[in-house]
Amino acid sequence: MQKPGSLQKQDDCPIYLTADGLRRLKDKLAHLKSSLPTLITETARTAAYGDRSENAEYKEAKSQLRRTHNQIWSIEARLKRVHIIDERHNTPGIVGLGSTVVLATSGSTNSSQAGKQITFQILGPHETNPEKGAISHLSPLGKALLHRKRGDTVSVATENGLRIYKVLEIL
């Protein structure tokens, strides 16, 4: 977490991605770049309609071209900060970035999840999808699990109360 008045920007932070996440990001960049000639042609075509101040088609084409350029620049900036997640670099038996963890749930009043086993992979925030079993290392549960080992118990405050998880297995 940044301190108020800190000069460090969010843009300076590393972006942790799996090899597959990096491939998807590069594919998106390639797709956006391949769409540029069509967008440029459409912008030029609609500009030829005349008065640009009242030309809604031109304004929309120009806006779409500008959005695409911004997305390209954003992805290129992110690619410069990517760190590939390689769980082979983790200490065996210790939860780290890229680890898949099997947890037993307990705790929390009014919890229908108590006593169930759930599995999560700990990833960077750009690839999280809790419904598909991927959580961020920056999330409350992800932070609590990092550096834990099999048999450890972690507590996480949620809006539904305190949740307790026991690490059953680290894959």
C-alpha positions in Angstrom: 0.0 0.0 0.0 1.3 3.4 -0.9 1.8 6.1 1.7 0.0 9.4 1.1 2.4 11.7 -0.8 4.4 8.8 -2.1 6.0 9.4 -5.4 5.6 5.7 -6.4 2.9 5.3 -9.0 0.8 2.2 -9.7 2.5 2.2 -13.1 5.8 1.3 -11.4 4.6 -1.9 -9.8 5.4 -5.3 -11.4 2.6 -7.1 -13.2 2.6 -10.8 -12.3 1.2 -13.0 -15.1 1.3 -16.7 -16.0 2.8 -17.6 -19.3 -0.8 -18.1 -20.6 -1.8 -14.7 -19.3 1.2 -13.1 -21.1 0.2 -14.9 -24.3 -3.4 -13.6 -24.0 -2.1 -10.0 -23.5 0.2 -10.2 -26.5 -2.7 -11.7 -28.6 -4.9 -8.8 -27.6 -2.2 -6.3 -28.5 -1.7 -8.0 -31.9 -5.5 -7.9 -32.5 -5.7 -4.2 -31.6 -2.7 -3.3 -33.9 -4.2 -5.3 -36.8 -7.5 -3.2 -36.4 -5.7 0.1 -36.8 -5.7 0.3 -40.7 -9.4 -0.3 -40.8 -10.0 2.3 -38.1 -7.8 4.8 -39.8 -9.5 4.3 -43.1 -12.9 4.7 -41.5 -11.8 7.9 -39.8 -10.6 9.3 -43.1 -13.7 8.2 -44.9 -16.0 9.9 -42.4 -13.8 13.0 -42.3 -14.5 13.5 -46.0 -18.2 14.1 -45.2 -17.4 17.7 -44.5 -17.9 19.9 -41.4 -16.2 17.8 -38.6 -17.8 19.8 -35.8 -21.3 18.4 -36.6 -20.2 15.1 -38.1 -21.3 12.4 -35.6 -19.9 9.5 -37.7 -16.5 11.2 -37.8 -16.5 11.9 -34.1 -17.4 8.2 -33.4 -14.7 6.9 -35.7 -12.1 9.3 -34.3 -13.1 8.3 -30.7 -12.8 4.6 -31.5 -9.4 5.2 -33.1 -8.3 7.1 -30.0 -9.6 4.4 -27.6 -7.7 1.7 -29.6 -4.4 3.7 -29.5 -4.9 4.2 -25.8 -5.4 0.5 -25.3 -2.3 -0.3 -27.3 -0.2 2.1 -25.3 -1.6 0.8 -22.1 -0.8 -2.9 -23.0 2.7 -2.0 -24.2 3.4 -0.2 -20.9 2.1 -3.2 -19.0 4.2 -5.6 -21.0 7.3 -3.7 -19.9 6.5 -4.5 -16.3 5.5 -8.2 -16.6 7.1 -10.7 -14.4 6.2 -14.3 -15.3 4.8 -16.4 -12.5 6.8 -19.7 -12.3 5.7 -21.8 -9.4 8.9 -23.9 -9.8 10.7 -21.0 -8.1 8.6 -21.4 -5.0 9.9 -23.2 -1.9 8.4 -26.7 -1.8 5.7 -27.0 0.8 5.2 -23.2 1.1 2.4 -21.2 -0.5 3.8 -18.7 -3.0 2.7 -16.9 -6.2 1.5 -19.5 -8.6 0.7 -22.1 -6.0 -2.5 -24.0 -6.0 -3.9 -24.5 -2.5 -6.6 -26.9 -1.2 -8.3 -25.4 1.8 -10.9 -26.6 4.3 -13.3 -23.9 5.3 -14.7 -23.2 8.7 -15.7 -20.3 10.9 -18.1 -17.5 9.9 -21.5 -17.4 11.3 -24.3 -17.9 8.8 -21.8 -19.6 6.4 -23.0 -22.3 4.0 -19.4 -22.8 3.0 -18.3 -24.1 6.4 -16.8 -27.6 6.2 -16.2 -27.5 2.5 -13.0 -28.0 0.5 -12.1 -25.3 -2.0 -9.1 -25.0 -4.3 -7.5 -21.7 -5.3 -4.5 -20.7 -7.4 -2.7 -17.7 -6.1 -2.0 -15.3 -9.1 -1.5 -11.6 -9.8 -4.5 -9.3 -9.8 -4.7 -9.2 -13.6 -5.6 -12.9 -13.9 -7.9 -13.3 -10.9 -11.3 -15.0 -11.3 -12.5 -16.4 -8.0 -15.4 -18.3 -9.6 -12.7 -20.2 -11.6 -10.4 -20.7 -8.7 -7.9 -17.9 -9.2 -7.4 -15.3 -6.5 -5.0 -12.4 -6.2 -2.0 -12.5 -3.9 -3.2 -9.0 -2.9 -6.6 -10.2 -1.8 -7.2 -10.7 1.9 -7.2 -14.5 1.5 -4.3 -14.4 -0.9 -2.2 -12.3 1.5 -3.1 -14.5 4.4 -2.1 -17.7 2.5 1.3 -16.5 1.2 4.2 -18.2 3.0 2.0 -20.7 4.8 2.5 -24.4 4.8 0.3 -27.5 5.0 -1.7 -27.6 8.2 -1.6 -23.9 8.9 -4.8 -22.0 9.6 -5.6 -18.5 8.5 -8.4 -16.1 9.5 -9.9 -13.6 7.0 -12.4 -11.0 7.9 -15.3 -10.8 5.4 -18.5 -8.9 5.3 -20.2 -12.1 6.5 -17.9 -12.5 9.5 -14.6 -14.1 10.3 -13.7 -17.0 7.9 -11.1 -19.6 9.0 -9.3 -21.7 6.4 -7.0 -24.6 6.9 -4.3 -25.4 4.3 -4.8 -29.1 3.4 -2.5 -29.3 0.4 -0.2 -27.2 -1.7 0.0 -28.3 -5.3 
